Amino acid sequence: MKVSIARLRRWSNRCAMLASMSCLAACAGALGNPEPGQALVSNKTGEQGGYFYSFWTDSPGTVSMQLGDGGRYGVQWNNTGNFTAGKGWSQGGRRSIGFAGQFDGGSNGYLAVYGWTTHPLVEYYIVENYGEWTPPGGEPIGQVESDGGIYKIYRTMRVNQPSIQGTATFYQFWSVRAAKRSSGIVTTGNHFDAWARLGLKLGDRFDYMILETEGYKSSGSADVTLDPR
C-alpha cells in the first residue's frame, strides 16, 4: 500500500499535537516497524524484534534509545529532563521476566518493570536498579520478598501529569529492591498480590508493560536484554 508524503506529514503533525500513546502507536504502525540498530530520538511506540517498545522524553536531544535484536535495547542520556524507554509487551499482567545487562543510573535513573492499568488508571514500577537517589522517596508502607530479594512498597500520587490517557491525576505503585541488580528474574504477580494486600488496587485492564530505563535530570546509560521466555 502506498502512503502519500502529505498523509505522512499529517500523521506526524497529529502525533506532535496529541500526547496520546494510542496515537503514537498508530503512527508507528503506519510508518513501518524499525530495524535493529535504529536509534530513536523522538517519542514513539511500536513493535520490533518480537517485542513492544516505548520511548518517551520531554527533553528531545538529550537522550536516545537504540533498538537491538530481540529483547535488547540501549539508552544514553546526558543532562536530560525526564524520559522512559524500554521493551516488553503491549499488554501487561502476571509474568516471570528474565533480564540481564549493564546499567549506570547516574544521579537519578532507574531500571524497572514498568506499566499501566486502567479502570482505574494506575502507573506501576518494580524497580531493580537505580542511581544515587532511591525512588520514589518518602516512607514505605510495607515490603515484599520475591525472587531472592526484599522490596519496599510505596504509593505516590501524580496530579495533572502526563499519562496514557493524557493529562490526569493517578496513583503510582512501587516495589523498590533493596539490593540493586542488573540481571535476574522478576515475578510480577508477587508484587501485584503484595500491593493488593496493602489495599493498593490495580486497574482491571492492563495496558503495556516494559522493562524500562528511566532518568530524570541526570546522565547515564543502559544496555539490557529481556530473556525471550
Secondary structure, DSSP 4 states (H G I P E B T S, - for coil): ----HHHHHHHHHHHHH---HHHHHHHHHHH-PPPTTPEE-S-EEEEETTEEEEEEESSTTSEEEEE-STTEEEEEESS-SEEEEEEEESS--S-EEEEEEEEE-TTSEEEEEEEEEETTTEEEEEEEEE-SS-TT-S--SEEEEETTEEEEEEEEEEEEE--TTSSEEEEEEEEEESS--SEEEEEHHHHHHHHHHTT-PPPSEEEEEEEEEEEES--EEEEEEE---
